[in-house]
């Protein structure tokens, strides 16, 4: 049946077309985001894809196949193709058909479908994980292979539901403060409480591992602290860098009853392991040579941990996956603003950290005032001169991107934007250090890069927070977990190819709620008619899915 007023066209290749001009566009977008992935988002038609992983994440959230099919039927212009309905039923039914359970100290893979169990156990990829042949509805598996088994099963198309439970770890007497140590009123917001509850699941085996997805500035750290308060066990926290590490430490001391001597830092500056220890992915992946062992992985064994928190879990380095695979008996909380990984290893995160447990659209929190209202603008700039344009035309693909990204014509745009925002706190963010040095020199603004030592970084961040420094030039080291609540303008002058996660994180630098006008501006300056402009469309995908639209402005120089 043809229903022209509806915004969706569901196609037999698992893609879904969404008309942006439809009055039901926003409703359809929000319902699709639960079970489909956005592929591209030009002006008039957005393209989504239903994937196995997107459906499994929906199933893990408790969404039924009937609910997914109902959305497609109610919002579709045409009847849903039969193969799509069948695929949804089949794929979503696979999540949880196999379960991992404990019997005493023994670990079993269990299912009500004994024929499926026989089939699964016949695969070569399963042999090293098994201790026996299938016995009716279950088979004994090696307890030390719990994580590797889960990886193998998701690759076979049957993500296992892990109900084998957890080691409790050492008890930790931790409670939330109210007010905070700084004297401010404090309590978890309703959505933060919901996120903690969804992860904890009343302390049952159905909780305790998974991902909480919240926008930057919405208080993911507070969710982590709320989980610590629920579980009350020794906790290891993995963060992106030393700045983030110290922000976590400060937040824990400010908002919980823990004294400073019980919160340790394990970094390049200190190796202090305490009941709550905060470390970085950088220190964990350090080794003397490519073939040498990771010397700091031992921290996973040293703290009698009952909980591990992975901050910005979408950045979990691939080398850490092996260590994570051996930690399946511990509760694992992943925190992120986006499940997108540029290396395509979302399945690894799903199987080893856990499925998505809680998600809330960015625009929902924006409308409620918990994050700033964001206005996004893409400014397109021509090449500064004909000679540079010719150099670009003749360059190799990778060099093309660099030439476009470092186009000197962007400096004029930068000056204009800074004049427009002369009274604002402005972050100028880029990828190429030479370009950033030139910007810093021209503006007389301080520069933070990976080579800036930690004490200097913290000094400059604090000067920016107080307003002593109104403009700060930063490299990609500021993409993650930098708490600059008064930053209300971000100008991106270059980025990492088509990185969707980077676009989301950079917008996140200005999304924290503002004391006065709760509005943030995000500018992305790109060179017109180049690969940079093409890749900017890919970069914007995640934010488009969250409901943000980019105004396109042409700058003529």
Buried (B, 14 or more C-beta within 10 A) or exposed (E): EEEEEBBBBBBEEBBBBBBBEBEBBBBBBBBBBBBBBBBBBEEEBBBBBBBBBBBBBBBBBEBEBEBBBEBBBBBBBBBBBEEBBEBBEEBBEBBBBBBBBBEEEEBBBBBEEBEBBEEBBEEEBBEEBBEEEBEEBBBBBBBBBBBBBBBBBBBBEBBBBBBBBBEBBEEBEBEBBEEBEEEEEBEBBEBBEBBBBBBBBEEEBEBBBBBBBBBBBBBBBBBBBBBBBBBBBBBBBBBBBBBBBBBBBBBBBBBBEBEEEBBBBBBEEEBEBBBBBBBBBBBBBEBEEEEEEBEBBEBBEEBBBBBBBBBBBBBBBEEBBEBBBBBBBBBBBBBBBBBBBBEEBBBBBBBBBBBBBBBBBBBBBBEEEBBBBBBBBBBBBBBBEEEBBEBBEEBEEEEBBBBBBBBEBBBBBBEEBBEEBEEBBBBBBBBBEEBBEBBBEEBEBBBBBEEBEBEEBBBBBEBBBEEEBBBBBBBBBBBBBBBBBBBBBBBBBBBBBBBBBBBBBBBBBBBBBBEEEBEBBBBBBBBBBBBBBEBBBBBBBBBBBBBBEBEEEEBEE
